[in-house]
Amino acid sequence: MNGDDFRGWRKPRRSFSNGQCVQVGQGPAAVGVRDTKLRESPVLVFSAGAWAAFTAGVKREPVAH
């Protein structure tokens, strides 16, 4: 899969202004994650269930910076 397989690319609301951000896009049965600055780079692909589990975990215990 590549970036064209996903729609609605967006940066997380709590992203930093240091340029080290990712974008998240929605696919038919998966979620894609790509580098904001390198939009043509490979896309990491997660099942919808795996992405939901990840985001729920981050909301429970935020990652330290």
MODELLER restraints for C-alpha pairs under 7 A, 6 or more apart:
rsr = mdl.restraints
at = mdl.atoms
rsr.add(forms.Gaussian(group=physical.xy_distance, feature=features.Distance(at['CA:2:A'], at['CA:42:A']), mean=6.53, stdev=0.5))
rsr.add(forms.Gaussian(group=physical.xy_distance, feature=features.Distance(at['CA:2:A'], at['CA:43:A']), mean=5.83, stdev=0.5))
rsr.add(forms.Gaussian(group=physical.xy_distance, feature=features.Distance(at['CA:3:A'], at['CA:43:A']), mean=6.39, stdev=0.5))
rsr.add(forms.Gaussian(group=physical.xy_distance, feature=features.Distance(at['CA:5:A'], at['CA:27:A']), mean=6.19, stdev=0.5))
rsr.add(forms.Gaussian(group=physical.xy_distance, feature=features.Distance(at['CA:6:A'], at['CA:25:A']), mean=5.22, stdev=0.5))
rsr.add(forms.Gaussian(group=physical.xy_distance, feature=features.Distance(at['CA:6:A'], at['CA:26:A']), mean=5.10, stdev=0.5))
rsr.add(forms.Gaussian(group=physical.xy_distance, feature=features.Distance(at['CA:6:A'], at['CA:27:A']), mean=4.46, stdev=0.5))
rsr.add(forms.Gaussian(group=physical.xy_distance, feature=features.Distance(at['CA:6:A'], at['CA:32:A']), mean=6.63, stdev=0.5))
rsr.add(forms.Gaussian(group=physical.xy_distance, feature=features.Distance(at['CA:7:A'], at['CA:25:A']), mean=5.36, stdev=0.5))
rsr.add(forms.Gaussian(group=physical.xy_distance, feature=features.Distance(at['CA:7:A'], at['CA:26:A']), mean=5.28, stdev=0.5))
rsr.add(forms.Gaussian(group=physical.xy_distance, feature=features.Distance(at['CA:7:A'], at['CA:27:A']), mean=6.36, stdev=0.5))
rsr.add(forms.Gaussian(group=physical.xy_distance, feature=features.Distance(at['CA:8:A'], at['CA:25:A']), mean=5.41, stdev=0.5))
rsr.add(forms.Gaussian(group=physical.xy_distance, feature=features.Distance(at['CA:8:A'], at['CA:26:A']), mean=6.37, stdev=0.5))
rsr.add(forms.Gaussian(group=physical.xy_distance, feature=features.Distance(at['CA:9:A'], at['CA:23:A']), mean=5.85, stdev=0.5))
rsr.add(forms.Gaussian(group=physical.xy_distance, feature=features.Distance(at['CA:9:A'], at['CA:24:A']), mean=5.31, stdev=0.5))
rsr.add(forms.Gaussian(group=physical.xy_distance, feature=features.Distance(at['CA:9:A'], at['CA:25:A']), mean=4.25, stdev=0.5))
rsr.add(forms.Gaussian(group=physical.xy_distance, feature=features.Distance(at['CA:10:A'], at['CA:23:A']), mean=5.06, stdev=0.5))
rsr.add(forms.Gaussian(group=physical.xy_distance, feature=features.Distance(at['CA:10:A'], at['CA:24:A']), mean=5.46, stdev=0.5))
rsr.add(forms.Gaussian(group=physical.xy_distance, feature=features.Distance(at['CA:10:A'], at['CA:25:A']), mean=6.60, stdev=0.5))
rsr.add(forms.Gaussian(group=physical.xy_distance, feature=features.Distance(at['CA:11:A'], at['CA:22:A']), mean=6.23, stdev=0.5))
rsr.add(forms.Gaussian(group=physical.xy_distance, feature=features.Distance(at['CA:11:A'], at['CA:23:A']), mean=4.57, stdev=0.5))
rsr.add(forms.Gaussian(group=physical.xy_distance, feature=features.Distance(at['CA:11:A'], at['CA:24:A']), mean=6.44, stdev=0.5))
rsr.add(forms.Gaussian(group=physical.xy_distance, feature=features.Distance(at['CA:12:A'], at['CA:23:A']), mean=6.99, stdev=0.5))
rsr.add(forms.Gaussian(group=physical.xy_distance, feature=features.Distance(at['CA:15:A'], at['CA:21:A']), mean=6.26, stdev=0.5))
rsr.add(forms.Gaussian(group=physical.xy_distance, feature=features.Distance(at['CA:21:A'], at['CA:35:A']), mean=6.47, stdev=0.5))
rsr.add(forms.Gaussian(group=physical.xy_distance, feature=features.Distance(at['CA:21:A'], at['CA:36:A']), mean=5.72, stdev=0.5))
rsr.add(forms.Gaussian(group=physical.xy_distance, feature=features.Distance(at['CA:22:A'], at['CA:33:A']), mean=6.53, stdev=0.5))
rsr.add(forms.Gaussian(group=physical.xy_distance, feature=features.Distance(at['CA:22:A'], at['CA:34:A']), mean=5.47, stdev=0.5))
rsr.add(forms.Gaussian(group=physical.xy_distance, feature=features.Distance(at['CA:22:A'], at['CA:35:A']), mean=4.57, stdev=0.5))
rsr.add(forms.Gaussian(group=physical.xy_distance, feature=features.Distance(at['CA:22:A'], at['CA:36:A']), mean=4.93, stdev=0.5))
rsr.add(forms.Gaussian(group=physical.xy_distance, feature=features.Distance(at['CA:23:A'], at['CA:33:A']), mean=5.64, stdev=0.5))
rsr.add(forms.Gaussian(group=physical.xy_distance, feature=features.Distance(at['CA:23:A'], at['CA:34:A']), mean=5.37, stdev=0.5))
rsr.add(forms.Gaussian(group=physical.xy_distance, feature=features.Distance(at['CA:23:A'], at['CA:35:A']), mean=6.28, stdev=0.5))
rsr.add(forms.Gaussian(group=physical.xy_distance, feature=features.Distance(at['CA:23:A'], at['CA:36:A']), mean=5.64, stdev=0.5))
rsr.add(forms.Gaussian(group=physical.xy_distance, feature=features.Distance(at['CA:24:A'], at['CA:31:A']), mean=6.94, stdev=0.5))
rsr.add(forms.Gaussian(group=physical.xy_distance, feature=features.Distance(at['CA:24:A'], at['CA:32:A']), mean=5.65, stdev=0.5))
rsr.add(forms.Gaussian(group=physical.xy_distance, feature=features.Distance(at['CA:24:A'], at['CA:33:A']), mean=4.68, stdev=0.5))
rsr.add(forms.Gaussian(group=physical.xy_distance, feature=features.Distance(at['CA:24:A'], at['CA:34:A']), mean=6.70, stdev=0.5))
rsr.add(forms.Gaussian(group=physical.xy_distance, feature=features.Distance(at['CA:25:A'], at['CA:31:A']), mean=5.85, stdev=0.5))
rsr.add(forms.Gaussian(group=physical.xy_distance, feature=features.Distance(at['CA:25:A'], at['CA:32:A']), mean=5.05, stdev=0.5))
rsr.add(forms.Gaussian(group=physical.xy_distance, feature=features.Distance(at['CA:25:A'], at['CA:33:A']), mean=6.46, stdev=0.5))
rsr.add(forms.Gaussian(group=physical.xy_distance, feature=features.Distance(at['CA:26:A'], at['CA:32:A']), mean=6.36, stdev=0.5))
rsr.add(forms.Gaussian(group=physical.xy_distance, feature=features.Distance(at['CA:29:A'], at['CA:47:A']), mean=6.66, stdev=0.5))
rsr.add(forms.Gaussian(group=physical.xy_distance, feature=features.Distance(at['CA:29:A'], at['CA:48:A']), mean=6.40, stdev=0.5))
rsr.add(forms.Gaussian(group=physical.xy_distance, feature=features.Distance(at['CA:30:A'], at['CA:45:A']), mean=6.55, stdev=0.5))
rsr.add(forms.Gaussian(group=physical.xy_distance, feature=features.Distance(at['CA:30:A'], at['CA:46:A']), mean=5.62, stdev=0.5))
rsr.add(forms.Gaussian(group=physical.xy_distance, feature=features.Distance(at['CA:30:A'], at['CA:47:A']), mean=4.52, stdev=0.5))
rsr.add(forms.Gaussian(group=physical.xy_distance, feature=features.Distance(at['CA:30:A'], at['CA:48:A']), mean=5.02, stdev=0.5))
rsr.add(forms.Gaussian(group=physical.xy_distance, feature=features.Distance(at['CA:31:A'], at['CA:45:A']), mean=5.77, stdev=0.5))
rsr.add(forms.Gaussian(group=physical.xy_distance, feature=features.Distance(at['CA:31:A'], at['CA:46:A']), mean=5.25, stdev=0.5))
rsr.add(forms.Gaussian(group=physical.xy_distance, feature=features.Distance(at['CA:31:A'], at['CA:47:A']), mean=6.21, stdev=0.5))
rsr.add(forms.Gaussian(group=physical.xy_distance, feature=features.Distance(at['CA:31:A'], at['CA:48:A']), mean=6.02, stdev=0.5))
rsr.add(forms.Gaussian(group=physical.xy_distance, feature=features.Distance(at['CA:31:A'], at['CA:51:A']), mean=6.90, stdev=0.5))
rsr.add(forms.Gaussian(group=physical.xy_distance, feature=features.Distance(at['CA:32:A'], at['CA:43:A']), mean=5.93, stdev=0.5))
rsr.add(forms.Gaussian(group=physical.xy_distance, feature=features.Distance(at['CA:32:A'], at['CA:44:A']), mean=5.56, stdev=0.5))
rsr.add(forms.Gaussian(group=physical.xy_distance, feature=features.Distance(at['CA:32:A'], at['CA:45:A']), mean=4.64, stdev=0.5))
rsr.add(forms.Gaussian(group=physical.xy_distance, feature=features.Distance(at['CA:32:A'], at['CA:46:A']), mean=6.43, stdev=0.5))
rsr.add(forms.Gaussian(group=physical.xy_distance, feature=features.Distance(at['CA:33:A'], at['CA:43:A']), mean=5.60, stdev=0.5))
rsr.add(forms.Gaussian(group=physical.xy_distance, feature=features.Distance(at['CA:33:A'], at['CA:44:A']), mean=5.09, stdev=0.5))
rsr.add(forms.Gaussian(group=physical.xy_distance, feature=features.Distance(at['CA:33:A'], at['CA:45:A']), mean=6.52, stdev=0.5))
rsr.add(forms.Gaussian(group=physical.xy_distance, feature=features.Distance(at['CA:34:A'], at['CA:42:A']), mean=6.95, stdev=0.5))
rsr.add(forms.Gaussian(group=physical.xy_distance, feature=features.Distance(at['CA:34:A'], at['CA:43:A']), mean=5.04, stdev=0.5))
rsr.add(forms.Gaussian(group=physical.xy_distance, feature=features.Distance(at['CA:34:A'], at['CA:44:A']), mean=6.47, stdev=0.5))
